[in-house]
Amino acid sequence: MKIRDLGVLAAVIMIVAMLIIPLPTWLLSFLIIINITLSLLVLLVTMNMKEALDFAIFPSIILLLTLFRLGLSISTTRAILANGDAGDVVETFGEFVTGGNVLVGLVIFMLLVIINFIVITKGSERVAEVAARFTLDAMPGKQMSIDADLNAGMISEKEARERREKVSKESDFYGAMDGATKFVKGDAIASIIMVFINLLFGIIIGMLQLDYSLTDAASHFSKLTVGDGLVAQIPALLVSTATGIVVTRAASDGNLGEDITKQLFAQSKLLYIAGGTIFLLGLFTPIPDWITIPIALILIGGAYMINNKKQEDPEELLEIEEEVATDTMKSPENVVNLLNIDPIEFEFGYGLIPLVDAAQGGDLLDRVVMIRRQLALELGIVIPVVRIRDNIQLQPNEYRIKIKGIEMAKGELLLDHYLAMSPGEDDSIDGIDTIEPSFGLPAKWITEKTKEDAEMLGYTVVDPPSVVSTHLTEIIRANAHELLGRQETKQLVDHLRENYPILVDELTPTPLSIGEIQKVLAKLLKENVSIRNLPIIFETLADYAKLTSDPDVLTEYVRQALAKQITSQYVSGGPNLKVITIPGKLEKLIADSIQQTDHGNYLAMNPQDSQAVLEAIAKEVERVSYMEQSPIILCSPGIRMYLRQLTERYFSQIPILSYNELDANVEIQSVGVVNVE
């Protein structure tokens, strides 16, 4: 432990010892001065802090200082009652401060107690209680505000984490302050009781044990009691004042002295009025002019100086702003910042501002948070922050979604309508014809009055925020492979290393680099295969990376290792999987068209055969879709990735599976065959 830590522990142990062990009077005097010094230091610190967390240890300081003060009071009480002497400091306060008049000393002590207990402590206790309640109530809103700023790209993950920690610490601080004010209140009550004990039992002990007369005992012990009460109440008053300053401080960029001078003397007109009033008060009343005139002149002179400073400040501020703007435009960093491209952008016209503005009931920012969480669970990657901004170049009700600066989708919303999608051929609902943006289905914008009728007819009715959030989710899901770069892959690898260090070390940097791992993961995401199960993926790559470094081949091995995951993704409602199969003749045609090169294998089928295969697949897909089933193509493992290469541009959303990617317990039912004539 450090020396300062040992010093704090020793001080706490000494405080406890003071409650039991009698202390010599010279040590009591020394400790009383230390108590006053610490209390004054605490008051000065609270006056110069800018926010409550600058002095986060204050509640604990209150407890320790209160315990220290009570320990001193017990020690001085023991010394007064046992020896009739509590040291030079107590005696000085009893004689010098009170002017030798015990009654005056008692009155001063009682006034200090009343000020401390009724005025400062009572008010601080109430303010601390209200502050703690409001801070706790506001905590969820502050957390949501931080999430909203994070989703809007206004702050980074690190800044968001720091702000969340600050909100949590503020809540803990004001909760602790609510309890700490009870220490100050209890200390004031204890001081009153100790004064009466010292005075009453001091007189009794003086008369019975020290052979004092009643007058001498009352005079001597009254002086010591008053001195003891004053040396206890003065530091208590300082700490109470510090407590009041802390709990009444509002948010500010300056300390207390700066805020008082800046805000109290901000308006020069009021200083002129105050100065004139004081001058007239001295002129028309018997109050001496030598008192009122200097004060009035100080106020008027101060107002004149403030006016001159305000006239100079705007010119200086304008010059500084122009210089900063000029320097910024000349700075190379100003151009470099323009090169940054946000991974995901959501832009909207001014008519869609209520979607984002929480004051108007918009919850899009909260929905974006949920989208990122949902896709993280589904896909296994951390979706980047979505930059949300308005764009005056768009139509009022228009929005568009960009991935890495490229427009991927756009749409139009009517905020005072609902989007209704028909379950069949029923077209009896009146509305504005449109296309559902996420899946391209025919739909209508309907009013609030028509909503209930549409729902009764089986229409799927959704509100505009749900439309845009679904569209955003589908666009991000479809382009997840483009959002996974080497930097994001490195973050996934580092996260996996925390629990599987040996597995990661075996795979990277040799035999596979981060870039090669990224290619495999991106290929999985491109075919809508979640990479959340990274341990299995890395186990498979570690097994086969020594045989080949071709990302296409490694991806096939990984897909086969994820057979149960892929099967569960497409099997629902029973053990059957309905598929479109590839006949042996077509598989042989594809296998014979594979060209092997030093840089990998690729499909080199002649254009006539390629066109025939694509037309046959399109025919079967259309037929299966009429059966209200999702088309899935099943083929042998040897040609799966080449068939995907052939159909990727035309049927990117249709899953192509191999037999090795299906769980053995799944029953395969063929609902179509791709026949090429």
C-alpha positions as CSV (number, residue, x, y, z in Angstrom):
1,M,0.0,0.0,0.0
2,K,1.1,3.6,-0.7
3,I,2.1,5.9,2.1
4,R,-0.9,8.2,1.6
5,D,-3.2,5.1,1.9
6,L,-1.6,4.1,5.1
7,G,-2.0,7.7,6.3
8,V,-5.7,7.7,5.7
9,L,-6.1,4.4,7.5
10,A,-4.0,5.7,10.4
11,A,-6.2,8.8,10.6
12,V,-9.4,6.7,10.8
13,I,-7.9,4.4,13.4
14,M,-6.9,7.5,15.5
15,I,-10.5,8.8,15.3
16,V,-11.8,5.6,16.7
17,A,-9.1,5.7,19.4
18,M,-10.2,9.2,20.4
19,L,-13.5,7.8,21.5
20,I,-11.8,5.5,24.0
21,I,-8.3,6.8,25.0
22,P,-7.9,10.1,26.9
23,L,-5.7,12.6,25.0
24,P,-3.4,15.2,26.5
25,T,-4.6,18.8,26.2
26,W,-1.8,19.9,23.8
27,L,-2.8,17.1,21.4
28,L,-6.5,18.1,21.7
29,S,-5.6,21.7,20.8
30,F,-3.6,20.5,17.8
31,L,-6.4,18.3,16.5
32,I,-9.0,21.1,17.0
33,I,-7.0,23.3,14.7
34,I,-6.6,20.4,12.2
35,N,-10.4,20.0,12.3
36,I,-11.0,23.7,11.5
37,T,-8.4,23.6,8.7
38,L,-9.9,20.5,7.0
39,S,-13.4,22.0,7.2
40,L,-12.2,25.3,5.7
41,L,-10.3,23.3,2.9
42,V,-13.5,21.4,2.1
43,L,-15.5,24.6,1.8
44,L,-12.9,26.1,-0.5
45,V,-12.9,23.0,-2.7
46,T,-16.6,23.0,-3.1
47,M,-16.6,26.7,-4.0
48,N,-14.1,26.1,-6.8
49,M,-15.5,22.9,-8.4
50,K,-17.4,23.1,-11.7
51,E,-19.6,20.0,-11.3
52,A,-20.6,17.7,-8.5
53,L,-18.4,14.8,-9.7
54,D,-15.3,16.9,-9.4
55,F,-15.6,16.2,-5.6
56,A,-17.2,12.8,-5.8
57,I,-15.7,11.7,-2.5
58,F,-17.6,14.5,-0.6
59,P,-20.2,12.2,1.0
60,S,-17.5,10.1,2.5
61,I,-15.6,13.2,3.6
62,I,-18.7,14.4,5.4
63,L,-18.9,11.1,7.3
64,L,-15.2,11.1,8.3
65,L,-15.2,14.8,9.3
66,T,-18.4,14.3,11.4
67,L,-16.9,11.3,13.1
68,F,-13.6,13.3,13.7
69,R,-15.6,16.2,15.1
70,L,-17.6,13.9,17.4
71,G,-14.5,12.2,18.6
72,L,-13.0,15.6,19.4
73,S,-16.2,16.6,21.3
74,I,-16.0,13.4,23.4
75,S,-12.3,13.9,24.1
76,T,-12.8,17.6,25.1
77,T,-15.8,16.6,27.2
78,R,-13.7,13.9,29.0
79,A,-11.0,16.5,29.6
80,I,-13.4,19.2,30.9
81,L,-15.2,16.9,33.3
82,A,-12.1,15.0,34.5
83,N,-9.6,17.8,34.8
84,G,-11.4,21.1,34.3
85,D,-9.1,21.8,31.4
86,A,-9.5,21.1,27.6
87,G,-6.4,22.9,26.2
88,D,-5.5,26.4,25.1
89,V,-7.7,26.5,22.0
90,V,-10.9,25.7,23.9
91,E,-9.9,28.2,26.6
92,T,-9.1,30.9,24.0
93,F,-12.5,30.4,22.3
94,G,-14.2,30.6,25.7
95,E,-12.5,33.9,26.7
96,F,-11.3,35.8,23.6
97,V,-14.0,35.0,21.1
98,T,-16.8,35.7,23.6
99,G,-15.1,38.7,25.2
100,G,-15.0,37.0,28.5
101,N,-18.8,37.0,28.8
102,V,-20.2,33.5,29.2
103,L,-23.8,34.6,28.4
104,V,-22.6,36.2,25.2
105,G,-20.8,33.0,24.4
106,L,-23.9,30.9,25.0
107,V,-26.0,33.2,22.8
108,I,-23.4,33.0,20.0
109,F,-23.3,29.2,20.3
110,M,-27.0,28.9,20.2
111,L,-27.2,31.2,17.2
112,L,-24.6,29.1,15.4
113,V,-26.6,25.9,16.2
114,I,-29.8,27.5,15.0
115,I,-28.2,28.7,11.8
116,N,-26.5,25.4,11.2
117,F,-29.4,23.1,12.1
118,I,-32.5,25.0,11.0
119,V,-31.3,27.1,8.1
120,I,-28.4,25.4,6.3
121,T,-28.7,21.7,7.3
122,K,-32.5,21.6,6.9
123,G,-32.3,23.2,3.5
124,S,-29.4,21.1,2.3
125,E,-31.2,18.0,3.5
126,R,-34.3,18.8,1.5
127,V,-32.4,19.9,-1.6
128,A,-30.3,16.7,-1.5
129,E,-33.4,14.6,-1.2
130,V,-35.1,16.3,-4.2
131,A,-31.9,16.2,-6.2
132,A,-31.4,12.4,-5.6
133,R,-35.1,11.7,-6.6
134,F,-34.9,13.8,-9.8
135,T,-31.5,12.4,-10.7
136,L,-32.8,8.8,-10.4
137,D,-36.0,9.6,-12.3
138,A,-34.0,11.3,-15.1
139,M,-31.5,8.5,-15.4
140,P,-33.4,6.4,-18.1
141,G,-34.0,9.5,-20.2
142,K,-30.3,10.4,-20.1
143,Q,-29.4,6.9,-21.1
144,M,-31.8,7.0,-24.0
145,S,-30.4,10.4,-25.0
146,I,-26.9,8.9,-25.1
147,D,-28.0,6.0,-27.2
148,A,-29.7,8.4,-29.6
149,D,-26.6,10.5,-30.0
150,L,-24.6,7.3,-30.5
151,N,-27.0,6.1,-33.2
152,A,-27.0,9.5,-34.9
153,G,-23.2,9.4,-35.0
154,M,-22.8,12.5,-32.9
155,I,-20.5,10.7,-30.4
156,S,-18.3,7.6,-30.5
157,E,-18.6,4.4,-28.6
158,K,-15.9,5.6,-26.1
159,E,-17.7,8.9,-25.5
160,A,-21.0,7.1,-25.0
161,R,-19.4,4.7,-22.5
162,E,-17.9,7.7,-20.6
163,R,-21.2,9.5,-20.6
164,R,-23.1,6.4,-19.3
165,E,-20.5,6.1,-16.5
166,K,-20.9,9.7,-15.6
167,V,-24.7,9.4,-15.5
168,S,-24.3,6.4,-13.2
169,K,-21.8,8.1,-11.0
170,E,-24.1,11.2,-10.7
171,S,-27.0,9.0,-9.6
172,D,-24.8,7.3,-7.0
173,F,-23.4,10.7,-5.8
174,Y,-26.7,12.4,-5.2
175,G,-28.1,9.3,-3.6
176,A,-25.1,9.3,-1.2
177,M,-25.5,13.0,-0.6
178,D,-29.1,12.4,0.5
179,G,-27.8,10.2,3.2
180,A,-24.7,12.3,4.0
181,T,-26.9,15.3,5.0
182,K,-28.3,13.2,7.8
183,F,-24.8,13.1,9.3
184,V,-24.6,16.9,9.4
185,K,-28.1,17.1,10.9
186,G,-27.3,14.5,13.6
187,D,-24.0,16.3,14.4
188,A,-25.9,19.5,15.1
189,I,-28.3,17.7,17.5
190,A,-25.4,16.0,19.2
191,S,-23.6,19.3,19.8
192,I,-26.6,20.8,21.6
193,I,-26.8,17.7,23.9
194,M,-23.0,17.8,24.6
195,V,-23.1,21.5,25.6
196,F,-25.9,20.8,28.2
197,I,-24.0,17.7,29.5
198,N,-20.7,19.7,29.9
199,L,-22.4,22.6,31.6
200,L,-24.6,20.6,34.0
201,F,-22.2,17.8,34.9
202,G,-19.3,20.3,34.9
203,I,-20.9,22.3,37.7
204,I,-21.8,19.2,39.6
205,I,-18.2,17.7,39.4
206,G,-16.7,21.1,40.2
207,M,-18.7,21.5,43.4
208,L,-18.5,17.8,44.6
209,Q,-15.0,16.8,43.4
210,L,-13.0,19.9,42.9
211,D,-14.4,21.9,45.9
212,Y,-15.5,24.8,43.7
213,S,-18.2,27.1,44.9
214,L,-21.4,27.2,42.8
215,T,-20.4,30.6,41.3
216,D,-16.8,29.5,40.5
217,A,-17.9,26.1,39.1
218,A,-20.6,27.8,36.9
219,S,-18.1,30.4,35.6
220,H,-15.2,28.0,35.0
221,F,-17.2,25.2,33.3
222,S,-19.5,27.6,31.4
223,K,-16.4,29.2,29.8
224,L,-15.0,25.8,28.9
225,T,-18.4,24.5,27.6
226,V,-18.9,27.6,25.4
227,G,-15.3,27.3,24.1
228,D,-15.8,23.6,23.3
229,G,-19.2,24.3,21.6
230,L,-17.7,27.0,19.5
231,V,-14.7,25.0,18.3
232,A,-17.1,22.3,17.3
233,Q,-19.8,24.4,15.7
234,I,-17.5,26.6,13.5
235,P,-16.1,23.7,11.5
236,A,-19.6,22.1,11.5
237,L,-21.0,25.3,10.0
238,L,-18.2,25.3,7.3
239,V,-19.0,21.7,6.4
240,S,-22.8,22.4,6.3
241,T,-22.2,25.4,4.1
242,A,-20.0,23.2,1.8
243,T,-22.8,20.6,1.7
244,G,-25.4,23.3,0.8
245,I,-23.1,24.6,-2.0
246,V,-22.7,21.1,-3.5
247,V,-26.4,20.1,-3.6
248,T,-27.5,23.5,-4.9
249,R,-24.9,23.8,-7.6
250,A,-26.5,23.7,-11.1
251,A,-24.7,22.8,-14.3
252,S,-22.0,25.4,-15.2
253,D,-18.7,25.7,-16.9
254,G,-17.1,27.8,-14.1
255,N,-16.6,27.7,-10.4
256,L,-18.9,29.4,-7.8
257,G,-16.9,32.6,-7.6
258,E,-16.8,32.9,-11.4
259,D,-20.5,32.2,-11.7
260,I,-21.5,34.7,-9.0
261,T,-19.4,37.6,-10.5
262,K,-20.5,36.7,-14.1
263,Q,-24.3,36.3,-13.4
264,L,-24.9,38.7,-10.5
265,F,-23.2,41.6,-12.2
266,A,-24.1,40.7,-15.8
267,Q,-26.7,43.5,-16.2
268,S,-25.1,46.9,-15.8
269,K,-28.5,48.7,-15.8
270,L,-29.4,47.0,-12.6
271,L,-26.2,48.1,-11.0
272,Y,-27.0,51.7,-12.0
273,I,-30.4,51.4,-10.3
274,A,-28.9,49.8,-7.2
275,G,-26.2,52.5,-7.0
276,G,-28.8,55.3,-7.4
277,T,-31.1,53.8,-4.8
278,I,-28.2,53.7,-2.2
279,F,-27.2,57.3,-3.0
280,L,-30.8,58.5,-2.5
281,L,-31.0,56.5,0.7
282,G,-28.1,58.4,2.1
283,L,-29.3,61.7,0.8
284,F,-32.9,61.6,2.2
285,T,-32.3,59.6,5.4
286,P,-30.2,60.2,8.5
287,I,-27.8,57.4,7.4
288,P,-24.3,58.9,7.2
289,D,-23.2,59.9,3.7
290,W,-19.7,58.5,4.2
291,I,-21.3,55.0,4.2
292,T,-23.8,55.3,1.3
293,I,-21.8,57.4,-1.1
294,P,-18.8,55.1,-1.5
295,I,-21.0,52.1,-2.0
296,A,-23.1,53.9,-4.6
297,L,-19.9,55.1,-6.4
298,I,-18.6,51.5,-6.5
299,L,-21.8,50.2,-8.0
300,I,-22.0,53.0,-10.7
301,G,-18.3,52.7,-11.5
302,G,-18.7,48.9,-11.9
303,A,-21.6,49.3,-14.2
304,Y,-19.7,51.8,-16.3
305,M,-16.7,49.3,-16.6
306,I,-19.0,46.4,-17.6
307,N,-20.6,48.5,-20.4
308,N,-17.2,49.4,-21.8
309,K,-16.1,45.7,-21.7
310,K,-19.3,44.6,-23.5
311,Q,-18.7,47.1,-26.3
312,E,-15.2,45.8,-26.8
313,D,-16.0,42.1,-26.5
314,P,-18.2,41.7,-29.7
315,E,-15.5,43.3,-31.9
316,E,-12.8,41.1,-30.4
317,L,-15.0,38.0,-30.6
318,L,-15.8,38.7,-34.3
319,E,-12.2,39.1,-35.1
320,I,-11.3,35.8,-33.3
321,E,-14.1,34.0,-35.2
322,E,-12.9,35.3,-38.5
323,E,-9.3,34.3,-37.8
324,V,-10.4,30.8,-36.7
325,A,-12.6,30.4,-39.7
326,T,-9.8,31.5,-42.0
327,D,-7.3,29.2,-40.3
328,T,-9.7,26.3,-40.5
329,M,-10.3,26.7,-44.3
330,K,-6.5,26.8,-44.8
331,S,-5.9,23.8,-42.7
332,P,-5.3,20.5,-44.6
333,E,-7.3,18.6,-41.9
334,N,-10.4,20.5,-43.1
335,V,-10.2,18.8,-46.5
336,V,-9.1,15.5,-45.0
337,N,-12.3,15.3,-42.9
338,L,-14.4,15.5,-46.1
339,L,-12.9,12.2,-47.2
340,N,-14.6,10.2,-44.4
341,I,-17.5,8.0,-45.5
342,D,-20.0,6.7,-43.0
343,P,-20.7,2.9,-43.2
344,I,-24.4,3.4,-43.0
345,E,-26.4,6.6,-43.7
346,F,-30.1,7.4,-43.4
347,E,-31.1,10.6,-45.0
348,F,-34.6,12.1,-45.0
349,G,-36.5,15.1,-46.2
350,Y,-37.7,17.8,-43.8
351,G,-41.2,16.4,-43.8
352,L,-40.0,13.3,-42.0
353,I,-38.3,15.2,-39.1
354,P,-41.1,14.0,-36.7
355,L,-39.8,10.4,-37.2
356,V,-36.5,11.4,-35.5
357,D,-37.5,14.2,-33.2
358,A,-38.3,12.7,-29.8
359,A,-40.1,15.9,-28.8
360,Q,-42.7,15.2,-31.5
361,G,-43.0,11.5,-30.5
362,G,-40.5,10.1,-33.0
363,D,-38.8,6.9,-31.9
364,L,-36.7,6.1,-34.9
365,L,-33.4,6.5,-32.9
366,D,-34.7,3.9,-30.4
367,R,-35.7,1.6,-33.3
368,V,-32.2,1.9,-34.7
369,V,-30.7,0.7,-31.4
370,M,-33.0,-2.3,-31.5
371,I,-32.1,-3.0,-35.2
372,R,-28.4,-3.1,-34.3
373,R,-29.1,-5.4,-31.4
374,Q,-31.3,-7.7,-33.5
375,L,-28.8,-8.0,-36.4
376,A,-26.0,-8.6,-34.0
377,L,-27.8,-11.6,-32.6
378,E,-28.9,-12.8,-36.1
379,L,-25.7,-12.2,-38.1
380,G,-23.0,-12.3,-35.5
381,I,-21.4,-8.9,-36.4
382,V,-21.5,-5.5,-34.7
383,I,-23.4,-3.2,-37.1
384,P,-21.7,0.2,-37.3
385,V,-23.4,3.4,-36.1
386,V,-26.1,4.6,-38.4
387,R,-25.6,8.2,-39.3
388,I,-29.0,9.9,-39.4
389,R,-29.3,13.3,-41.0
390,D,-31.8,15.5,-42.8
391,N,-31.2,16.4,-46.5
392,I,-32.9,19.4,-48.0
393,Q,-32.2,18.1,-51.5
394,L,-34.7,15.2,-51.0
395,Q,-38.4,15.6,-51.3
396,P,-40.2,16.4,-48.0
397,N,-41.5,12.8,-47.5
398,E,-38.6,11.0,-49.2
399,Y,-35.7,9.1,-47.5
400,R,-32.8,7.1,-48.8
401,I,-30.3,4.6,-47.3
402,K,-26.6,4.6,-48.1
403,I,-24.0,1.9,-47.5
404,K,-20.5,3.3,-47.6
405,G,-21.6,6.3,-49.5
406,I,-23.5,4.4,-52.2
407,E,-27.3,4.7,-52.3
408,M,-28.8,1.3,-51.8
409,A,-32.5,2.1,-51.5
410,K,-35.0,4.9,-51.2
411,G,-38.6,5.3,-50.3
412,E,-41.4,7.7,-49.5
413,L,-43.6,7.9,-46.4
414,L,-46.8,9.5,-45.6
415,L,-46.7,10.2,-41.8
416,D,-50.4,10.7,-41.4
417,H,-51.2,7.4,-43.1
418,Y,-50.7,3.6,-42.6
419,L,-49.3,1.2,-45.1
420,A,-51.7,-1.7,-45.9
421,M,-50.7,-4.8,-47.7
422,S,-53.4,-7.1,-49.1
423,P,-53.4,-10.8,-48.3
424,G,-54.8,-11.7,-51.7
425,E,-56.8,-10.3,-54.6
426,D,-59.0,-8.1,-52.4
427,D,-58.7,-4.5,-53.5
428,S,-61.8,-3.0,-51.9
429,I,-59.9,-0.7,-49.6
430,D,-59.5,2.9,-50.7
431,G,-56.0,4.3,-50.5
432,I,-53.0,5.6,-52.4
433,D,-51.3,2.9,-54.4
434,T,-47.7,2.3,-53.6
435,I,-45.0,-0.4,-53.3
436,E,-43.9,-1.8,-50.0
437,P,-40.2,-0.8,-50.0
438,S,-38.7,-3.8,-48.1
439,F,-40.0,-6.6,-50.2
440,G,-41.5,-4.9,-53.3
441,L,-45.1,-5.9,-52.6
442,P,-48.1,-3.9,-53.8
443,A,-49.6,-1.9,-51.0
444,K,-51.7,1.2,-50.2
445,W,-51.4,4.2,-48.0
446,I,-54.6,4.4,-46.0
447,T,-56.0,6.8,-43.4
448,E,-56.7,6.3,-39.7
449,K,-60.4,5.9,-40.5
450,T,-59.8,3.0,-42.9
451,K,-57.3,1.2,-40.7
452,E,-59.9,-0.9,-38.7
453,D,-61.7,-1.9,-41.9
454,A,-58.5,-3.0,-43.5
455,E,-57.5,-5.1,-40.5
456,M,-60.9,-6.8,-40.5
457,L,-60.4,-7.7,-44.2
458,G,-57.0,-9.4,-43.4
459,Y,-54.7,-6.6,-44.6
460,T,-51.3,-6.3,-42.9
461,V,-51.3,-2.7,-41.6
462,V,-48.1,-1.0,-40.3
463,D,-47.2,2.5,-39.3
464,P,-44.6,4.6,-41.1
465,P,-41.8,4.1,-38.4
466,S,-42.2,0.4,-38.8
467,V,-42.1,0.6,-42.6
468,V,-38.8,2.5,-42.5
469,S,-37.2,0.5,-39.7
470,T,-38.1,-2.8,-41.6
471,H,-36.6,-1.4,-44.8
472,L,-33.4,-0.3,-43.0
473,T,-33.1,-3.7,-41.4
474,E,-33.5,-5.6,-44.7
475,I,-30.9,-3.3,-46.5
476,I,-28.4,-3.7,-43.7
477,R,-29.0,-7.5,-43.7
478,A,-28.6,-7.8,-47.4
479,N,-25.3,-5.7,-47.4
480,A,-23.8,-7.1,-44.2
481,H,-20.9,-8.6,-46.1
482,E,-19.9,-5.1,-47.3
483,L,-19.9,-3.8,-43.7
484,L,-17.4,-6.4,-42.6
485,G,-13.9,-5.2,-43.3
486,R,-10.6,-6.1,-42.0
487,Q,-10.9,-3.7,-39.0
488,E,-14.2,-5.2,-38.0
489,T,-12.9,-8.7,-38.5
490,K,-9.9,-7.9,-36.2
491,Q,-12.4,-6.8,-33.5
492,L,-14.3,-10.1,-33.8
493,V,-11.0,-12.0,-33.6
494,D,-9.9,-10.1,-30.5
495,H,-13.3,-10.8,-28.9
496,L,-12.9,-14.5,-29.7
497,R,-9.4,-14.5,-28.3
498,E,-10.7,-13.6,-24.8
499,N,-12.3,-17.1,-24.5
500,Y,-10.5,-19.1,-27.1
501,P,-6.9,-17.9,-27.2
502,I,-5.4,-21.2,-28.4
503,L,-7.8,-21.5,-31.3
504,V,-7.1,-18.0,-32.5
505,D,-3.4,-18.3,-32.2
506,E,-3.5,-21.6,-34.2
507,L,-5.3,-19.9,-37.1
508,T,-3.9,-16.4,-37.4
509,P,-1.6,-14.8,-38.4
510,T,-0.6,-18.1,-39.9
511,P,-1.9,-20.0,-41.9
512,L,-4.6,-17.4,-42.5
513,S,-4.3,-13.6,-42.3
514,I,-7.0,-11.3,-41.1
515,G,-7.8,-10.5,-44.7
516,E,-8.3,-14.1,-45.7
517,I,-10.5,-14.7,-42.7
518,Q,-12.5,-11.6,-43.6
519,K,-13.2,-13.0,-47.1
520,V,-14.6,-16.3,-45.7
521,L,-16.8,-14.5,-43.2
522,A,-18.0,-12.0,-45.9
523,K,-18.9,-14.9,-48.2
524,L,-21.0,-16.5,-45.4
525,L,-22.8,-13.2,-44.7
526,K,-23.4,-12.7,-48.4
527,E,-25.5,-15.9,-48.5
528,N,-27.3,-14.9,-45.2
529,V,-25.3,-17.4,-43.0
530,S,-24.8,-16.1,-39.5
531,I,-21.2,-15.9,-38.3
532,R,-22.1,-15.7,-34.7
533,N,-20.8,-19.2,-34.0
534,L,-17.2,-18.1,-34.5
535,P,-15.6,-21.0,-32.5
536,I,-17.0,-23.6,-35.0
537,I,-16.0,-21.4,-38.0
538,F,-12.4,-21.0,-36.6
539,E,-12.2,-24.7,-35.8
540,T,-13.0,-25.6,-39.3
541,L,-10.7,-23.0,-40.8
542,A,-7.9,-24.3,-38.6
543,D,-8.5,-27.8,-39.8
544,Y,-8.5,-27.1,-43.6
545,A,-6.4,-23.9,-43.9
546,K,-3.2,-26.1,-44.1
547,L,-4.7,-27.8,-47.2
548,T,-5.8,-24.7,-49.1
549,S,-6.0,-21.0,-48.7
550,D,-8.8,-20.5,-51.4
551,P,-11.5,-18.6,-49.6
552,D,-14.2,-20.2,-51.8
553,V,-13.2,-23.7,-50.9
554,L,-12.7,-22.8,-47.2
555,T,-16.2,-21.3,-47.2
556,E,-17.7,-24.6,-48.4
557,Y,-16.0,-26.4,-45.6
558,V,-17.3,-23.9,-43.1
559,R,-20.8,-24.2,-44.5
560,Q,-20.7,-28.0,-44.1
561,A,-19.5,-27.6,-40.5
562,L,-22.5,-25.3,-39.9
563,A,-25.0,-27.8,-41.3
564,K,-27.3,-27.8,-38.2
565,Q,-27.4,-24.0,-38.1
566,I,-28.1,-23.8,-41.9
567,T,-30.7,-26.5,-41.7
568,S,-32.6,-24.9,-38.8
569,Q,-32.5,-21.6,-40.8
570,Y,-34.6,-23.1,-43.6
571,V,-36.6,-25.9,-41.9
572,S,-39.7,-24.6,-40.0
573,G,-42.9,-26.3,-39.0
574,G,-41.7,-29.9,-39.3
575,P,-38.8,-32.1,-40.3
576,N,-39.4,-31.8,-44.1
577,L,-37.4,-29.5,-46.4
578,K,-39.0,-28.8,-49.8
579,V,-36.4,-28.2,-52.4
580,I,-35.7,-27.8,-56.1
581,T,-33.1,-30.4,-57.1
582,I,-30.5,-30.4,-59.9
583,P,-30.5,-33.6,-62.0
584,G,-27.3,-35.5,-62.6
585,K,-27.0,-34.5,-66.3
586,L,-26.9,-30.8,-65.3
587,E,-24.5,-31.4,-62.5
588,K,-22.1,-33.1,-64.9
589,L,-22.4,-30.2,-67.3
590,I,-21.5,-27.8,-64.6
591,A,-18.6,-30.0,-63.3
592,D,-17.2,-30.3,-66.8
593,S,-17.2,-26.5,-67.2
594,I,-15.0,-25.9,-64.2
595,Q,-11.6,-24.5,-65.2
596,Q,-8.7,-25.0,-62.8
597,T,-6.0,-22.3,-62.6
598,D,-3.1,-21.3,-60.4
599,H,-5.3,-18.6,-58.9
600,G,-8.3,-20.8,-58.1
601,N,-11.1,-22.5,-59.9
602,Y,-14.0,-20.8,-61.8
603,L,-17.0,-21.8,-63.9
604,A,-16.4,-21.3,-67.7
605,M,-19.7,-22.4,-69.2
606,N,-20.6,-21.3,-72.7
607,P,-23.2,-18.6,-73.0
608,Q,-25.9,-20.8,-74.6
609,D,-25.7,-23.4,-71.8
610,S,-25.6,-20.7,-69.1
611,Q,-28.7,-19.0,-70.5
612,A,-30.5,-22.4,-70.7
613,V,-29.7,-23.2,-67.1
614,L,-30.8,-19.8,-65.8
615,E,-34.1,-20.0,-67.8
616,A,-34.8,-23.5,-66.4
617,I,-34.1,-22.3,-62.8
618,A,-36.3,-19.2,-63.3
619,K,-39.1,-21.5,-64.5
620,E,-39.0,-23.8,-61.5
621,V,-38.6,-20.9,-59.1
622,E,-41.7,-19.2,-60.5
623,R,-43.7,-22.5,-60.3
624,V,-42.7,-23.1,-56.7
625,S,-43.5,-19.5,-55.8
626,Y,-47.1,-20.0,-57.1
627,M,-47.3,-22.9,-54.6
628,E,-46.7,-20.3,-51.9
629,Q,-43.4,-21.9,-50.9
630,S,-40.0,-20.4,-50.6
631,P,-37.7,-21.8,-53.3
632,I,-34.6,-23.6,-52.2
633,I,-32.2,-25.2,-54.7
634,L,-30.3,-28.4,-53.6
635,C,-27.3,-29.8,-55.4
636,S,-24.2,-31.9,-54.8
637,P,-21.3,-30.4,-52.7
638,G,-18.9,-30.4,-55.7
639,I,-20.8,-27.9,-57.7
640,R,-22.6,-25.8,-55.1
641,M,-20.3,-22.8,-55.1
642,Y,-20.1,-22.8,-59.0
643,L,-23.9,-22.9,-59.2
644,R,-24.0,-20.0,-56.8
645,Q,-21.5,-18.1,-59.1
646,L,-23.8,-18.7,-62.1
647,T,-27.0,-17.6,-60.4
648,E,-25.7,-15.0,-58.0
649,R,-26.5,-12.0,-60.3
650,Y,-30.0,-13.2,-61.1
651,F,-31.2,-15.1,-58.1
652,S,-29.1,-13.7,-55.2
653,Q,-32.0,-14.2,-52.7
654,I,-32.6,-17.9,-53.4
655,P,-30.6,-20.2,-51.1
656,I,-28.5,-22.8,-52.8
657,L,-27.6,-25.7,-50.5
658,S,-25.6,-28.9,-50.8
659,Y,-26.4,-32.3,-49.4
660,N,-23.6,-32.0,-46.9
661,E,-25.1,-28.8,-45.5
662,L,-28.3,-30.5,-44.3
663,D,-28.8,-32.3,-41.0
664,A,-29.2,-36.1,-41.3
665,N,-32.5,-36.0,-39.5
666,V,-34.1,-33.8,-42.1
667,E,-36.4,-35.4,-44.7
668,I,-35.9,-33.9,-48.2
669,Q,-38.9,-33.5,-50.4
670,S,-38.4,-32.5,-54.0
671,V,-41.0,-30.1,-55.4
672,G,-39.2,-29.4,-58.6
673,V,-36.3,-30.4,-60.9
674,V,-34.2,-28.0,-63.1
675,N,-34.4,-29.7,-66.5
676,V,-32.4,-28.2,-69.3
677,E,-33.5,-29.2,-72.8
